[in-house]
Amino acid sequence: MDYNVHTPQQLAQALRSQRNSKRLTQKAAGAPVGLLPKTVSALESSPERSSVESLFKLLSTLELELVLRPKSSDTDQPTSPEW
């Protein structure tokens, strides 16, 4: 499943959704990459306060990748970041 993420809140929801779909607890998701459950919790609640390194570790364990591409001209996308 692809997630279009435009805000930190959408990132938090996408991370939580992927973890839940894999039936992982925050502890189980963080353990393989050395993240504490409180770090996973922070990424799932306020990712803007977390480090990029922690984000990439969690993306790895959730088998997700970060893809950057130019925005489309889709009318339902915000014109500027909301963060």
mmCIF file as gemmi writes it, N, C-alpha and C atoms, coordinates in Angstrom:
data_model
loop_
_atom_site.group_PDB
_atom_site.id
_atom_site.type_symbol
_atom_site.label_atom_id
_atom_site.label_alt_id
_atom_site.label_comp_id
_atom_site.label_asym_id
_atom_site.label_entity_id
_atom_site.label_seq_id
_atom_site.pdbx_PDB_ins_code
_atom_site.Cartn_x
_atom_site.Cartn_y
_atom_site.Cartn_z
_atom_site.occupancy
_atom_site.B_iso_or_equiv
_atom_site.pdbx_formal_charge
_atom_site.auth_seq_id
_atom_site.auth_asym_id
_atom_site.pdbx_PDB_model_num
ATOM 1 N N . MET Axp A 1 ? 0.838 -1.173 0 1 0 ? 1 A 1
ATOM 2 C CA . MET Axp A 1 ? 0 0 0 1 0 ? 1 A 1
ATOM 3 C C . MET Axp A 1 ? 0.885 1.239 0 1 0 ? 1 A 1
ATOM 4 N N . ASP Axp A 2 ? 0.535 2.223 -0.796 1 0 ? 2 A 1
ATOM 5 C CA . ASP Axp A 2 ? 1.244 3.499 -0.825 1 0 ? 2 A 1
ATOM 6 C C . ASP Axp A 2 ? 0.558 4.487 0.1 1 0 ? 2 A 1
ATOM 7 N N . TYR Axp A 3 ? 1.351 5.275 0.784 1 0 ? 3 A 1
ATOM 8 C CA . TYR Axp A 3 ? 0.843 6.333 1.647 1 0 ? 3 A 1
ATOM 9 C C . TYR Axp A 3 ? 1.327 7.665 1.088 1 0 ? 3 A 1
ATOM 10 N N . ASN Axp A 4 ? 0.427 8.575 0.781 1 0 ? 4 A 1
ATOM 11 C CA . ASN Axp A 4 ? 0.812 9.931 0.41 1 0 ? 4 A 1
ATOM 12 C C . ASN Axp A 4 ? 0.837 10.743 1.688 1 0 ? 4 A 1
ATOM 13 N N . VAL Axp A 5 ? 2.02 11.198 2.047 1 0 ? 5 A 1
ATOM 14 C CA . VAL Axp A 5 ? 2.212 11.894 3.311 1 0 ? 5 A 1
ATOM 15 C C . VAL Axp A 5 ? 2.572 13.346 3.034 1 0 ? 5 A 1
ATOM 16 N N . HIS Axp A 6 ? 1.768 14.258 3.569 1 0 ? 6 A 1
ATOM 17 C CA . HIS Axp A 6 ? 1.998 15.687 3.371 1 0 ? 6 A 1
ATOM 18 C C . HIS Axp A 6 ? 2.187 16.427 4.681 1 0 ? 6 A 1
ATOM 19 N N . THR Axp A 7 ? 1.894 15.78 5.795 1 0 ? 7 A 1
ATOM 20 C CA . THR Axp A 7 ? 2.009 16.431 7.101 1 0 ? 7 A 1
ATOM 21 C C . THR Axp A 7 ? 2.616 15.455 8.105 1 0 ? 7 A 1
ATOM 22 N N . PRO Axp A 8 ? 3.167 15.962 9.196 1 0 ? 8 A 1
ATOM 23 C CA . PRO Axp A 8 ? 3.681 15.062 10.229 1 0 ? 8 A 1
ATOM 24 C C . PRO Axp A 8 ? 2.592 14.143 10.782 1 0 ? 8 A 1
ATOM 25 N N . GLN Axp A 9 ? 1.378 14.64 10.892 1 0 ? 9 A 1
ATOM 26 C CA . GLN Axp A 9 ? 0.281 13.812 11.407 1 0 ? 9 A 1
ATOM 27 C C . GLN Axp A 9 ? -0.019 12.646 10.461 1 0 ? 9 A 1
ATOM 28 N N . GLN Axp A 10 ? 0.07 12.892 9.165 1 0 ? 10 A 1
ATOM 29 C CA . GLN Axp A 10 ? -0.142 11.802 8.208 1 0 ? 10 A 1
ATOM 30 C C . GLN Axp A 10 ? 0.987 10.777 8.289 1 0 ? 10 A 1
ATOM 31 N N . LEU Axp A 11 ? 2.205 11.256 8.516 1 0 ? 11 A 1
ATOM 32 C CA . LEU Axp A 11 ? 3.332 10.329 8.692 1 0 ? 11 A 1
ATOM 33 C C . LEU Axp A 11 ? 3.113 9.462 9.919 1 0 ? 11 A 1
ATOM 34 N N . ALA Axp A 12 ? 2.697 10.072 11.007 1 0 ? 12 A 1
ATOM 35 C CA . ALA Axp A 12 ? 2.434 9.326 12.242 1 0 ? 12 A 1
ATOM 36 C C . ALA Axp A 12 ? 1.396 8.235 11.996 1 0 ? 12 A 1
ATOM 37 N N . GLN Axp A 13 ? 0.316 8.591 11.319 1 0 ? 13 A 1
ATOM 38 C CA . GLN Axp A 13 ? -0.76 7.626 11.048 1 0 ? 13 A 1
ATOM 39 C C . GLN Axp A 13 ? -0.27 6.5 10.137 1 0 ? 13 A 1
ATOM 40 N N . ALA Axp A 14 ? 0.524 6.821 9.136 1 0 ? 14 A 1
ATOM 41 C CA . ALA Axp A 14 ? 1.037 5.8 8.219 1 0 ? 14 A 1
ATOM 42 C C . ALA Axp A 14 ? 1.951 4.814 8.947 1 0 ? 14 A 1
ATOM 43 N N . LEU Axp A 15 ? 2.813 5.334 9.821 1 0 ? 15 A 1
ATOM 44 C CA . LEU Axp A 15 ? 3.709 4.459 10.58 1 0 ? 15 A 1
ATOM 45 C C . LEU Axp A 15 ? 2.913 3.545 11.502 1 0 ? 15 A 1
ATOM 46 N N . ARG Axp A 16 ? 1.953 4.105 12.214 1 0 ? 16 A 1
ATOM 47 C CA . ARG Axp A 16 ? 1.119 3.322 13.138 1 0 ? 16 A 1
ATOM 48 C C . ARG Axp A 16 ? 0.323 2.268 12.372 1 0 ? 16 A 1
ATOM 49 N N . SER Axp A 17 ? -0.237 2.668 11.238 1 0 ? 17 A 1
ATOM 50 C CA . SER Axp A 17 ? -1.037 1.741 10.435 1 0 ? 17 A 1
ATOM 51 C C . SER Axp A 17 ? -0.2 0.564 9.943 1 0 ? 17 A 1
ATOM 52 N N . GLN Axp A 18 ? 0.997 0.854 9.468 1 0 ? 18 A 1
ATOM 53 C CA . GLN Axp A 18 ? 1.869 -0.218 8.975 1 0 ? 18 A 1
ATOM 54 C C . GLN Axp A 18 ? 2.284 -1.143 10.111 1 0 ? 18 A 1
ATOM 55 N N . ARG Axp A 19 ? 2.623 -0.572 11.257 1 0 ? 19 A 1
ATOM 56 C CA . ARG Axp A 19 ? 3.011 -1.409 12.404 1 0 ? 19 A 1
ATOM 57 C C . ARG Axp A 19 ? 1.849 -2.306 12.824 1 0 ? 19 A 1
ATOM 58 N N . ASN Axp A 20 ? 0.656 -1.734 12.899 1 0 ? 20 A 1
ATOM 59 C CA . ASN Axp A 20 ? -0.516 -2.522 13.28 1 0 ? 20 A 1
ATOM 60 C C . ASN Axp A 20 ? -0.838 -3.6 12.257 1 0 ? 20 A 1
ATOM 61 N N . SER Axp A 21 ? -0.652 -3.293 10.977 1 0 ? 21 A 1
ATOM 62 C CA . SER Axp A 21 ? -0.939 -4.295 9.946 1 0 ? 21 A 1
ATOM 63 C C . SER Axp A 21 ? 0.024 -5.481 10.04 1 0 ? 21 A 1
ATOM 64 N N . LYS Axp A 22 ? 1.217 -5.23 10.577 1 0 ? 22 A 1
ATOM 65 C CA . LYS Axp A 22 ? 2.18 -6.312 10.786 1 0 ? 22 A 1
ATOM 66 C C . LYS Axp A 22 ? 2.013 -6.969 12.153 1 0 ? 22 A 1
ATOM 67 N N . ARG Axp A 23 ? 1.02 -6.504 12.906 1 0 ? 23 A 1
ATOM 68 C CA . ARG Axp A 23 ? 0.711 -7.034 14.235 1 0 ? 23 A 1
ATOM 69 C C . ARG Axp A 23 ? 1.914 -6.971 15.175 1 0 ? 23 A 1
ATOM 70 N N . LEU Axp A 24 ? 2.596 -5.823 15.139 1 0 ? 24 A 1
ATOM 71 C CA . LEU Axp A 24 ? 3.753 -5.617 16.001 1 0 ? 24 A 1
ATOM 72 C C . LEU Axp A 24 ? 3.413 -4.633 17.11 1 0 ? 24 A 1
ATOM 73 N N . THR Axp A 25 ? 3.909 -4.906 18.295 1 0 ? 25 A 1
ATOM 74 C CA . THR Axp A 25 ? 3.835 -3.918 19.359 1 0 ? 25 A 1
ATOM 75 C C . THR Axp A 25 ? 4.917 -2.871 19.089 1 0 ? 25 A 1
ATOM 76 N N . GLN Axp A 26 ? 4.856 -1.758 19.794 1 0 ? 26 A 1
ATOM 77 C CA . GLN Axp A 26 ? 5.909 -0.761 19.645 1 0 ? 26 A 1
ATOM 78 C C . GLN Axp A 26 ? 7.254 -1.344 20.064 1 0 ? 26 A 1
ATOM 79 N N . LYS Axp A 27 ? 7.253 -2.164 21.087 1 0 ? 27 A 1
ATOM 80 C CA . LYS Axp A 27 ? 8.489 -2.803 21.543 1 0 ? 27 A 1
ATOM 81 C C . LYS Axp A 27 ? 9.043 -3.734 20.471 1 0 ? 27 A 1
ATOM 82 N N . ALA Axp A 28 ? 8.178 -4.561 19.885 1 0 ? 28 A 1
ATOM 83 C CA . ALA Axp A 28 ? 8.619 -5.514 18.864 1 0 ? 28 A 1
ATOM 84 C C . ALA Axp A 28 ? 9.079 -4.806 17.591 1 0 ? 28 A 1
ATOM 85 N N . ALA Axp A 29 ? 8.463 -3.688 17.259 1 0 ? 29 A 1
ATOM 86 C CA . ALA Axp A 29 ? 8.866 -2.939 16.062 1 0 ? 29 A 1
ATOM 87 C C . ALA Axp A 29 ? 10.22 -2.279 16.252 1 0 ? 29 A 1
ATOM 88 N N . GLY Axp A 30 ? 10.485 -1.787 17.433 1 0 ? 30 A 1
ATOM 89 C CA . GLY Axp A 30 ? 11.733 -1.078 17.679 1 0 ? 30 A 1
ATOM 90 C C . GLY Axp A 30 ? 12.927 -1.956 17.97 1 0 ? 30 A 1
ATOM 91 N N . ALA Axp A 31 ? 12.697 -3.102 18.581 1 0 ? 31 A 1
ATOM 92 C CA . ALA Axp A 31 ? 13.796 -3.954 19.042 1 0 ? 31 A 1
ATOM 93 C C . ALA Axp A 31 ? 14.809 -4.332 17.96 1 0 ? 31 A 1
ATOM 94 N N . PRO Axp A 32 ? 14.391 -4.758 16.766 1 0 ? 32 A 1
ATOM 95 C CA . PRO Axp A 32 ? 15.387 -5.192 15.769 1 0 ? 32 A 1
ATOM 96 C C . PRO Axp A 32 ? 16.346 -4.093 15.313 1 0 ? 32 A 1
ATOM 97 N N . VAL Axp A 33 ? 15.946 -2.841 15.48 1 0 ? 33 A 1
ATOM 98 C CA . VAL Axp A 33 ? 16.785 -1.737 15.019 1 0 ? 33 A 1
ATOM 99 C C . VAL Axp A 33 ? 17.28 -0.856 16.166 1 0 ? 33 A 1
ATOM 100 N N . GLY Axp A 34 ? 17.088 -1.316 17.398 1 0 ? 34 A 1
ATOM 101 C CA . GLY Axp A 34 ? 17.611 -0.621 18.55 1 0 ? 34 A 1
ATOM 102 C C . GLY Axp A 34 ? 16.821 0.596 19.008 1 0 ? 34 A 1
ATOM 103 N N . LEU Axp A 35 ? 15.536 0.645 18.689 1 0 ? 35 A 1
ATOM 104 C CA . LEU Axp A 35 ? 14.691 1.752 19.145 1 0 ? 35 A 1
ATOM 105 C C . LEU Axp A 35 ? 13.909 1.327 20.375 1 0 ? 35 A 1
ATOM 106 N N . LEU Axp A 36 ? 13.826 2.208 21.334 1 0 ? 36 A 1
ATOM 107 C CA . LEU Axp A 36 ? 13 1.957 22.515 1 0 ? 36 A 1
ATOM 108 C C . LEU Axp A 36 ? 11.528 2.143 22.157 1 0 ? 36 A 1
ATOM 109 N N . PRO Axp A 37 ? 10.639 1.47 22.886 1 0 ? 37 A 1
ATOM 110 C CA . PRO Axp A 37 ? 9.204 1.657 22.624 1 0 ? 37 A 1
ATOM 111 C C . PRO Axp A 37 ? 8.781 3.126 22.698 1 0 ? 37 A 1
ATOM 112 N N . LYS Axp A 38 ? 9.391 3.904 23.588 1 0 ? 38 A 1
ATOM 113 C CA . LYS Axp A 38 ? 9.015 5.318 23.701 1 0 ? 38 A 1
ATOM 114 C C . LYS Axp A 38 ? 9.422 6.1 22.449 1 0 ? 38 A 1
ATOM 115 N N . THR Axp A 39 ? 10.475 5.666 21.758 1 0 ? 39 A 1
ATOM 116 C CA . THR Axp A 39 ? 10.879 6.316 20.509 1 0 ? 39 A 1
ATOM 117 C C . THR Axp A 39 ? 9.891 5.995 19.404 1 0 ? 39 A 1
ATOM 118 N N . VAL Axp A 40 ? 9.45 4.744 19.342 1 0 ? 40 A 1
ATOM 119 C CA . VAL Axp A 40 ? 8.431 4.356 18.362 1 0 ? 40 A 1
ATOM 120 C C . VAL Axp A 40 ? 7.143 5.124 18.645 1 0 ? 40 A 1
ATOM 121 N N . SER Axp A 41 ? 6.788 5.232 19.9 1 0 ? 41 A 1
ATOM 122 C CA . SER Axp A 41 ? 5.602 5.983 20.284 1 0 ? 41 A 1
ATOM 123 C C . SER Axp A 41 ? 5.71 7.438 19.837 1 0 ? 41 A 1
ATOM 124 N N . ALA Axp A 42 ? 6.87 8.043 20.031 1 0 ? 42 A 1
ATOM 125 C CA . ALA Axp A 42 ? 7.071 9.436 19.626 1 0 ? 42 A 1
ATOM 126 C C . ALA Axp A 42 ? 6.952 9.599 18.115 1 0 ? 42 A 1
ATOM 127 N N . LEU Axp A 43 ? 7.49 8.652 17.361 1 0 ? 43 A 1
ATOM 128 C CA . LEU Axp A 43 ? 7.371 8.709 15.91 1 0 ? 43 A 1
ATOM 129 C C . LEU Axp A 43 ? 5.917 8.589 15.467 1 0 ? 43 A 1
ATOM 130 N N . GLU Axp A 44 ? 5.132 7.835 16.219 1 0 ? 44 A 1
ATOM 131 C CA . GLU Axp A 44 ? 3.728 7.623 15.871 1 0 ? 44 A 1
ATOM 132 C C . GLU Axp A 44 ? 2.802 8.718 16.4 1 0 ? 44 A 1
ATOM 133 N N . SER Axp A 45 ? 3.313 9.598 17.232 1 0 ? 45 A 1
ATOM 134 C CA . SER Axp A 45 ? 2.462 10.65 17.77 1 0 ? 45 A 1
ATOM 135 C C . SER Axp A 45 ? 2.914 12.045 17.342 1 0 ? 45 A 1
ATOM 136 N N . SER Axp A 46 ? 4.205 12.286 17.331 1 0 ? 46 A 1
ATOM 137 C CA . SER Axp A 46 ? 4.715 13.598 16.913 1 0 ? 46 A 1
ATOM 138 C C . SER Axp A 46 ? 6.065 13.421 16.213 1 0 ? 46 A 1
ATOM 139 N N . PRO Axp A 47 ? 6.039 12.917 14.981 1 0 ? 47 A 1
ATOM 140 C CA . PRO Axp A 47 ? 7.284 12.613 14.278 1 0 ? 47 A 1
ATOM 141 C C . PRO Axp A 47 ? 8.163 13.839 14.032 1 0 ? 47 A 1
ATOM 142 N N . GLU Axp A 48 ? 7.565 15.02 14.04 1 0 ? 48 A 1
ATOM 143 C CA . GLU Axp A 48 ? 8.358 16.228 13.815 1 0 ? 48 A 1
ATOM 144 C C . GLU Axp A 48 ? 9.365 16.476 14.938 1 0 ? 48 A 1
ATOM 145 N N . ARG Axp A 49 ? 9.183 15.818 16.062 1 0 ? 49 A 1
ATOM 146 C CA . ARG Axp A 49 ? 10.099 15.958 17.201 1 0 ? 49 A 1
ATOM 147 C C . ARG Axp A 49 ? 11.13 14.826 17.258 1 0 ? 49 A 1
ATOM 148 N N . SER Axp A 50 ? 11.079 13.928 16.305 1 0 ? 50 A 1
ATOM 149 C CA . SER Axp A 50 ? 11.98 12.77 16.293 1 0 ? 50 A 1
ATOM 150 C C . SER Axp A 50 ? 13.12 12.999 15.312 1 0 ? 50 A 1
ATOM 151 N N . SER Axp A 51 ? 14.153 12.202 15.458 1 0 ? 51 A 1
ATOM 152 C CA . SER Axp A 51 ? 15.298 12.34 14.553 1 0 ? 51 A 1
ATOM 153 C C . SER Axp A 51 ? 15.042 11.593 13.246 1 0 ? 51 A 1
ATOM 154 N N . VAL Axp A 52 ? 15.7 12.066 12.216 1 0 ? 52 A 1
ATOM 155 C CA . VAL Axp A 52 ? 15.62 11.399 10.915 1 0 ? 52 A 1
ATOM 156 C C . VAL Axp A 52 ? 16.199 9.99 11.028 1 0 ? 52 A 1
ATOM 157 N N . GLU Axp A 53 ? 17.238 9.837 11.823 1 0 ? 53 A 1
ATOM 158 C CA . GLU Axp A 53 ? 17.847 8.526 12.018 1 0 ? 53 A 1
ATOM 159 C C . GLU Axp A 53 ? 16.835 7.532 12.603 1 0 ? 53 A 1
ATOM 160 N N . SER Axp A 54 ? 16.087 7.964 13.603 1 0 ? 54 A 1
ATOM 161 C CA . SER Axp A 54 ? 15.062 7.091 14.197 1 0 ? 54 A 1
ATOM 162 C C . SER Axp A 54 ? 13.981 6.756 13.183 1 0 ? 54 A 1
ATOM 163 N N . LEU Axp A 55 ? 13.597 7.732 12.39 1 0 ? 55 A 1
ATOM 164 C CA . LEU Axp A 55 ? 12.589 7.49 11.35 1 0 ? 55 A 1
ATOM 165 C C . LEU Axp A 55 ? 13.066 6.411 10.39 1 0 ? 55 A 1
ATOM 166 N N . PHE Axp A 56 ? 14.305 6.529 9.922 1 0 ? 56 A 1
ATOM 167 C CA . PHE Axp A 56 ? 14.807 5.531 8.98 1 0 ? 56 A 1
ATOM 168 C C . PHE Axp A 56 ? 14.93 4.144 9.611 1 0 ? 56 A 1
ATOM 169 N N . LYS Axp A 57 ? 15.27 4.091 10.874 1 0 ? 57 A 1
ATOM 170 C CA . LYS Axp A 57 ? 15.323 2.793 11.552 1 0 ? 57 A 1
ATOM 171 C C . LYS Axp A 57 ? 13.934 2.159 11.592 1 0 ? 57 A 1
ATOM 172 N N . LEU Axp A 58 ? 12.922 2.952 11.948 1 0 ? 58 A 1
ATOM 173 C CA . LEU Axp A 58 ? 11.572 2.395 12.011 1 0 ? 58 A 1
ATOM 174 C C . LEU Axp A 58 ? 11.069 2.023 10.618 1 0 ? 58 A 1
ATOM 175 N N . LEU Axp A 59 ? 11.357 2.853 9.627 1 0 ? 59 A 1
ATOM 176 C CA . LEU Axp A 59 ? 10.972 2.509 8.254 1 0 ? 59 A 1
ATOM 177 C C . LEU Axp A 59 ? 11.57 1.167 7.851 1 0 ? 59 A 1
ATOM 178 N N . SER Axp A 60 ? 12.801 0.927 8.248 1 0 ? 60 A 1
ATOM 179 C CA . SER Axp A 60 ? 13.477 -0.322 7.916 1 0 ? 60 A 1
ATOM 180 C C . SER Axp A 60 ? 12.758 -1.526 8.52 1 0 ? 60 A 1
ATOM 181 N N . THR Axp A 61 ? 12.469 -1.449 9.799 1 0 ? 61 A 1
ATOM 182 C CA . THR Axp A 61 ? 11.837 -2.592 10.451 1 0 ? 61 A 1
ATOM 183 C C . THR Axp A 61 ? 10.401 -2.8 9.97 1 0 ? 61 A 1
ATOM 184 N N . LEU Axp A 62 ? 9.749 -1.721 9.501 1 0 ? 62 A 1
ATOM 185 C CA . LEU Axp A 62 ? 8.38 -1.848 8.984 1 0 ? 62 A 1
ATOM 186 C C . LEU Axp A 62 ? 8.355 -2.174 7.494 1 0 ? 62 A 1
ATOM 187 N N . GLU Axp A 63 ? 9.549 -2.347 6.917 1 0 ? 63 A 1
ATOM 188 C CA . GLU Axp A 63 ? 9.701 -2.664 5.495 1 0 ? 63 A 1
ATOM 189 C C . GLU Axp A 63 ? 9.049 -1.598 4.615 1 0 ? 63 A 1
ATOM 190 N N . LEU Axp A 64 ? 9.331 -0.332 4.978 1 0 ? 64 A 1
ATOM 191 C CA . LEU Axp A 64 ? 8.861 0.815 4.204 1 0 ? 64 A 1
ATOM 192 C C . LEU Axp A 64 ? 10.067 1.55 3.65 1 0 ? 64 A 1
ATOM 193 N N . GLU Axp A 65 ? 9.864 2.317 2.582 1 0 ? 65 A 1
ATOM 194 C CA . GLU Axp A 65 ? 10.922 3.145 2.044 1 0 ? 65 A 1
ATOM 195 C C . GLU Axp A 65 ? 10.4 4.557 1.844 1 0 ? 65 A 1
ATOM 196 N N . LEU Axp A 66 ? 11.289 5.493 1.912 1 0 ? 66 A 1
ATOM 197 C CA . LEU Axp A 66 ? 10.958 6.89 1.704 1 0 ? 66 A 1
ATOM 198 C C . LEU Axp A 66 ? 11.255 7.22 0.25 1 0 ? 66 A 1
ATOM 199 N N . VAL Axp A 67 ? 10.269 7.769 -0.446 1 0 ? 67 A 1
ATOM 200 C CA . VAL Axp A 67 ? 10.425 8.143 -1.853 1 0 ? 67 A 1
ATOM 201 C C . VAL Axp A 67 ? 10.096 9.624 -1.977 1 0 ? 67 A 1
ATOM 202 N N . LEU Axp A 68 ? 11.014 10.379 -2.547 1 0 ? 68 A 1
ATOM 203 C CA . LEU Axp A 68 ? 10.773 11.796 -2.788 1 0 ? 68 A 1
ATOM 204 C C . LEU Axp A 68 ? 10.537 12.001 -4.274 1 0 ? 68 A 1
ATOM 205 N N . ARG Axp A 69 ? 9.504 12.768 -4.595 1 0 ? 69 A 1
ATOM 206 C CA . ARG Axp A 69 ? 9.209 13.062 -5.998 1 0 ? 69 A 1
ATOM 207 C C . ARG Axp A 69 ? 8.513 14.412 -6.056 1 0 ? 69 A 1
ATOM 208 N N . PRO Axp A 70 ? 8.557 15.054 -7.19 1 0 ? 70 A 1
ATOM 209 C CA . PRO Axp A 70 ? 7.861 16.334 -7.309 1 0 ? 70 A 1
ATOM 210 C C . PRO Axp A 70 ? 6.365 16.151 -7.056 1 0 ? 70 A 1
ATOM 211 N N . LYS Axp A 71 ? 5.777 17.162 -6.45 1 0 ? 71 A 1
ATOM 212 C CA . LYS Axp A 71 ? 4.333 17.116 -6.215 1 0 ? 71 A 1
ATOM 213 C C . LYS Axp A 71 ? 3.59 17.118 -7.53 1 0 ? 71 A 1
ATOM 214 N N . SER Axp A 72 ? 2.483 16.397 -7.552 1 0 ? 72 A 1
ATOM 215 C CA . SER Axp A 72 ? 1.612 16.455 -8.718 1 0 ? 72 A 1
ATOM 216 C C . SER Axp A 72 ? 0.753 17.7 -8.592 1 0 ? 72 A 1
ATOM 217 N N . SER Axp A 73 ? 0.038 18.022 -9.633 1 0 ? 73 A 1
ATOM 218 C CA . SER Axp A 73 ? -0.833 19.198 -9.586 1 0 ? 73 A 1
ATOM 219 C C . SER Axp A 73 ? -2.234 18.831 -9.123 1 0 ? 73 A 1
ATOM 220 N N . ASP Axp A 74 ? -2.34 17.744 -8.398 1 0 ? 74 A 1
ATOM 221 C CA . ASP Axp A 74 ? -3.616 17.276 -7.863 1 0 ? 74 A 1
ATOM 222 C C . ASP Axp A 74 ? -4.239 18.366 -6.988 1 0 ? 74 A 1
ATOM 223 N N . THR Axp A 75 ? -5.496 18.669 -7.187 1 0 ? 75 A 1
ATOM 224 C CA . THR Axp A 75 ? -6.129 19.79 -6.491 1 0 ? 75 A 1
ATOM 225 C C . THR Axp A 75 ? -6.411 19.528 -5.025 1 0 ? 75 A 1
ATOM 226 N N . ASP Axp A 76 ? -6.433 18.279 -4.58 1 0 ? 76 A 1
ATOM 227 C CA . ASP Axp A 76 ? -6.725 18.025 -3.185 1 0 ? 76 A 1
ATOM 228 C C . ASP Axp A 76 ? -5.486 17.944 -2.307 1 0 ? 76 A 1
ATOM 229 N N . GLN Axp A 77 ? -4.322 18.284 -2.852 1 0 ? 77 A 1
ATOM 230 C CA . GLN Axp A 77 ? -3.106 18.332 -2.055 1 0 ? 77 A 1
ATOM 231 C C . GLN Axp A 77 ? -2.915 19.745 -1.526 1 0 ? 77 A 1
ATOM 232 N N . PRO Axp A 78 ? -2.419 19.883 -0.303 1 0 ? 78 A 1
ATOM 233 C CA . PRO Axp A 78 ? -2.155 21.233 0.203 1 0 ? 78 A 1
ATOM 234 C C . PRO Axp A 78 ? -1.072 21.918 -0.633 1 0 ? 78 A 1
ATOM 235 N N . THR Axp A 79 ? -1.161 23.231 -0.769 1 0 ? 79 A 1
ATOM 236 C CA . THR Axp A 79 ? -0.173 23.953 -1.558 1 0 ? 79 A 1
ATOM 237 C C . THR Axp A 79 ? 1.076 24.261 -0.766 1 0 ? 79 A 1
ATOM 238 N N . SER Axp A 80 ? 0.992 24.198 0.562 1 0 ? 80 A 1
ATOM 239 C CA . SER Axp A 80 ? 2.174 24.412 1.387 1 0 ? 80 A 1
ATOM 240 C C . SER Axp A 80 ? 2.105 23.47 2.579 1 0 ? 80 A 1
ATOM 241 N N . PRO Axp A 81 ? 3.259 23.103 3.132 1 0 ? 81 A 1
ATOM 242 C CA . PRO Axp A 81 ? 3.24 22.205 4.289 1 0 ? 81 A 1
ATOM 243 C C . PRO Axp A 81 ? 2.484 22.831 5.45 1 0 ? 81 A 1
ATOM 244 N N . GLU Axp A 82 ? 1.823 21.993 6.228 1 0 ? 82 A 1
ATOM 245 C CA . GLU Axp A 82 ? 1.041 22.454 7.375 1 0 ? 82 A 1
ATOM 246 C C . GLU Axp A 82 ? 1.834 22.392 8.653 1 0 ? 82 A 1
ATOM 247 N N . TRP Axp A 83 ? 3.097 22.097 8.594 1 0 ? 83 A 1
ATOM 248 C CA . TRP Axp A 83 ? 3.905 21.989 9.805 1 0 ? 83 A 1
ATOM 249 C C . TRP Axp A 83 ? 4.617 23.262 9.981 1 0 ? 83 A 1
